[in-house]
Every structure is written in C-alpha cells, then in structure tokens.
Amino acid sequence: MLGFLKKAFGKTSEAINEVAPQKKKKITKDEFEDILLEADVQYDLVEHILEGLPNTIGRIQAFNSLISIFQYKVDFKESDAKPFVEMIIGVNGAGKTTTISKLAHHYQREGNSVILGAGDTFRAAAIEQLTRWATRLDIPIVSTQQGHDPSAVVYDTISSAQAKDIDNVIIDTAGRLHTQTNLGEELKKMIRVAGKAIAHAPHRKLLILDGTQGSSSINQAKAFDDMIGIDGIIITKLDGTAKGGSILSIAYELKMPILYIGIGEQPKDLVKFKANEYVNTILDEIFIS
C-alpha cells in the first residue's frame, strides 16, 4: 500500500522537497506552513492545522495535527443489497469512465460479478469508451444510442443484474456541470428510476474529483452534494499532480468519506484510501525516520 501511495504522491513529494530539501527530526512552524501551502492545502486550513502547535514540531505532533482533519463521523453506506447499485458522478474530464473500469476490476478481484450501465448518453464517445472497458474486463454492459433516455439505461441495467444474479451494478452518468439545471434534473430522474427498479437504489452515489484541480474541486463537490447528496468521493490523477495536500482540504471542507484514490490509467491503479497511511506518506518526506 505504501508503495502505491508513494507513487501517487511522487510529484507532491517533489514539491515538498523544494521547500524542505533536508529531512529533520524537528521543523519550525514556519517550515511546516510552507510545506503545507506548497502541497496545495488551503490557507485557512493551514492556519487551523498550526493552531496549538509549538514553534518547533516533531513528527508525532505533526501526525496528530494532520490526522485530526479526518476525525469526523461519516456514513460509508455499505449495504448487503444484491445487486449493490452505484452511480458515478462528476464533470467531464475528471476520469469517470476510467474509474468505473477500476471499480469493476476491484470488485472482480473480490470475487463479485459486475455489470456496467452506460448512462452517459450525452456523448457517443463515453458509450464507446465504457464498452471497450467492458470488453477488456469481460463483463456485460447495458447501453443505448447517443441522445436516448439515460434513465431507461438505469432501469434496464438494474433489471438485467437482477435477472442474472449479478452482485455489483456501476452506472455511468453524463459529465454534467452543476450550473446546467436541465442536466441536474435529468440526474435526479435517474436516481428516482433506480429506486423504482430496486428499493433504496442507488445504494451509493460516488463523486469523482480530479486531483489535478486541487482545492478548487471543493465548490464543485458541494454543488453536487446540495443537488443529489453524495455518499463518497474518489480522487483521480493524483500521480500527475503536486497537489496531494488538497486531500486535507477536501476532507476538512466536505467531511465525506474518501473511499479510493486513482494513481494511474490501468484497472489495477485504484487503492483504498486510508488517512493514516496518507499522512505518514507526507511526513516521510519531511522527517527523519
């Protein structure tokens, strides 16, 4: 796991090393502030993290201060429902389709059967891309033509999963901007239709956030949460950005479970997020072991 995280935060580590090239047993409060800002932690949160810390900080003090950001109550929305229905949400370019393939692969490795629903009928390319992933992973997919009703895809996918006794349903949605009211209403309809196909579905609505956007993705997440309610977050593309510290800002502002992080383009490049391992990966670049 730690090896995967070091890969994910490679560019963040490089950014930290620019402001703190030498690892130490203790650092000053000013040095800690510079490191956090360089890793794209929001300024207000940096001030909050530094509150109560002495002028000279050791690793344990730094760890306790950072890990406290993740000490909030969340509902991880686990369920014994079969099929377990997840709806994947996020703007174009965030990496939804690739993340769906990673999730599907993850469930396959756990021994579960999976079906995909190509609910992004807004773009023909989205349907084609998801179909290619389904073929590569050897899993079924329900799709329709571009421009057709995505809610019908939702219903048909869940119905097919029930008929075939499939464990996991993963439904793609169009990369809708939260300012587009009509697309927002369409998303709400898809959720209602899922609930008609099987009680309490979708069991989890996952928001995909682009890690290269850093803390700027927080407002986007808040808008989606206000619109439909988000149950969990997956952060993508972390291997390509120096903004790994933005996870702290996302956790602090949203207080939602960060379930997974994406660290590459292959189906295997998805790891469960664990706050203590994330914090330790950052601190390994600052302090002498």
Secondary structure, DSSP 8 states (H G I E B T S, - for coil): -HHHHHHHTHHHHHHHHHH--S-BSEEEHHHHHHHHHHTT--HHHHHHHHTT--SEEEHHHHHHHHHGGG-S---------SSEEEEEE--TTS-HHHHHHHHHHHHHHTT--EEEE----S-HHHHHHHHHHHHHHT--EE---TTS-HHHHHHHHHHHHHHHT-SEEEEE-----TT-HHHHHHHHHHHHHHHHHSTT-SSEEEEEEEGGGGGGHHHHHHHHHHHH---EEEEE-GGG-S-TTHHHHHHHHH---EEEEE-SSSTT-EEE--HHHHHHHHHTTTB--
